[in-house]
Amino acid sequence: MSDTLKVSDTKALVVYLMAMPDTPELAQAAVEAGADVIEIGFPFSDPLADGPLIRRAGERALAAGMRTVRCLEVLAEIRARVDVPLVPMTYASIFDAYGWSELERDARAAGATSLIVPDLPVDMRPELRRVQLVAPTSTDERLRLAAEATDGWLYLVTVTGTTGARADLAPTLAPLAERARALTDVPLYAGFGISTGAHARAAATHTDGVVVGSAAVAAAEDGPAALATLVRDLRAGIDAPVM
């Protein structure tokens, strides 16, 4: 496990934000409100893992001129404001266009702690250290392989589908976390569909942290104060004592 990805002995809160000119201010607000890690979306025109809200955020980012070089500049601006782990998330085609080793080099130079590439299978590009994702449909063999290769934590996708806020926490999380626990001792973070403090609390009973994307992107549209309010609610949910 990468020491630089360790956040604390408490349950971790990862907040996803799309790279935009105002993202440094938003990231600072999220960290001050209790976020432990900031995941930064580098927009892509065909984001297969993203639901409608993050897709629209990506479209706005592309329309605003947020290409890879500008995203790296935003990443550096965020790093200048916060000292928590920063994890860019983007797709394999962006690496193909920029250059695999070049994008990893430039992202880390700009302040990235690790990377997430959701459409890159675990057994491809093993030289690229990154956070690995697994889903309820992953076999035990795939879970074990992802856990061995992951950088920092294993990302548990709670649903078979795209990102997006949902009314209830997916019932598939608990059995997925149980299977993963039996195969590895790396930290497990749950994401996809977690949007409220209650969701965060429920997910944190099964995992070591939670990742919040669509709800954070929606709150960020209303500015730093609205995002901070959401993050405080999520933080309170994660930190609530188990009854």
Secondary structure, DSSP 4 states (H G I P E B T S, - for coil): --GGG---SSPEEEEEEE--TTHHHHHHHHHHHT-SEEEEE---SS-TT--HHHHHHHHHHHHTT--HHHHHHHHHHHHHH--S-EEEE--HHHHHHH-HHHHHHHHHHHT-S--B-TTS-TTS-TTS--BEEE-TT--HHHHHHHHHH-SS-EEEE-SSS-----SS--TTHHHHHHHHHHH--S-EEEESS--SHHHHHHHHTTSSEEEE-HHHHHHHTT-HHHHHHHHHHHHHHHHSPP-
